[in-house]
């Protein structure tokens, strides 16, 4: 996949320690949330090779920006993305590369994932709904 370029938003010290200078990988450093839409518009795919569920808006951000997603096949990723992503076995570099090539060569698949992402995004709660659910959960855990 020589024709693919990756853009990451890591702290320079983390990039240097874990990835380092390599052809086709560009670190632009951390960006402000207000700059995210601009970065998404410059990218063709959101590739998230995650191994751990963390508090991240990357999946819904890509969905709302109309960017297809490629990510690991872990349960949390599948539950968030549904049919709006291509998945590959975590830590399987060849499988990841295959999914990147598959998506890169199939415009209809790209459009399909973007359309599924728009639908999937509508299933997410807004901040007020999430807060209400957290409060209800906390109240349910209180002793009577």
N, C-alpha and C positions, 0 to 999 in steps of 0.2 A: 504494500500500500504506500508506495513512494510518493504518490500524488496527493496524499492526505496530509493536512497540517492540523496540529492541535494547538489550541490556545488555552492556557491555564491561568488562574488568578490566585497564585500562591504568594505567600511572603517570600521575598528573595532568598532568605536563609533556608526556608523549607524546600524551595525549588532546588537550590544548590545541593542540599544534603540528600534529597530523595530522588531527584531526577538528573539534574545537571544539564549542561549544554548538549543538545542533540539536534541533529538535522530534523526540521519539521515540527519542533516543539517550541512554542513561544510563550514565555511567561510575561504577562502584562502587570502582574502584581494585583493585590486586592483592589477592588473597585467599590465605589459607593453604590448603594441600591438605586439611586437615581440614574446611574450610568448603565445599569443592566440592560434596559431595552435596546440601547445603542449597540451593545456587544452582541446581543442575540440577533439583531438585524444583520450583523456582519458574518454570522455563522450559518452553516447549512444544517448542522446536526448538533444535538447535545449528547455527548458521550460521557456517561457517568459510571466509571468502573468501581463503584462503591462495594465495600465489604461489610459496612456497618450502617444500621439505621441511625440517622442523626436528624436533628432539627434543621431541615433545609427546604427551601422553596424552589429548588432547581427544577423538579419535575413540573409543578404547576406553572412556573414561569415559562418553561419551554412550551408547554401546551398553549398558554394564552398568547405567546408570541408566534405560534404557528411553526415551531421547530420540531422535526421528528427526533425521537429519543432512542438511544441505544444504551442499555444498562444491564447490570447483572441480573440473574434469574432468582434472586433471593426473594423470600416471601413478602417482605415489606415493600420492595420495589414493584412486585407484581400487583400487590393490593392497591398501591397508589396509582400505578400507570394503567392497569387493566389491559385493554387491547391497544393502548396508545404508544407502545414501545416495542422495539425488537429486543429480545433478551438473549443472553449468552451465559454459559456456565462460569461462575466466578473463578478467577485466577487462570482461566483457560485462554491464553493469548491467541491461539489459533482460532478459537471460536469467536472471540471479539473481532479479530481481523476479518473473518468470514462475514460477520454481520455488517461491519463497516462497508465491505465491498458489495454485499448484497444491496444495502440501502443506496449506496453511491450509484449503482448501475440501474436502479429501478425507480423511475420518476413516479409511476403509479403507486408504488409502495410508499414512497415519501408522502404523497398526497393522502393516501389512506390513513397513515399514522397521524398526520396533522388533523384530519377530519375526526378521527377517534379521540385525539387529544382535546379538541374543542368540546366534544360530548363529555369526556371524562372530567374535564375541568368544572363543568356545571354540577358535578356530584359533590364537590368540596364545600364545606361549611365556610361562611364568611367569619371574620374575627368575632363578631357579636354572638353568632351561633356557637362557635367554639367556646367562648367564655361562659355562655349559659350552660353548656353541657359540662364543662369543668366544675362549675358551681353545683350543679345537680349531682354530679358524681361525689363531690366532697360531702354534700349534705347526706347522701345515701350512706356514707361511711360513718357518720356520727352515731354514737349510741343513742337509743331512744330515750 
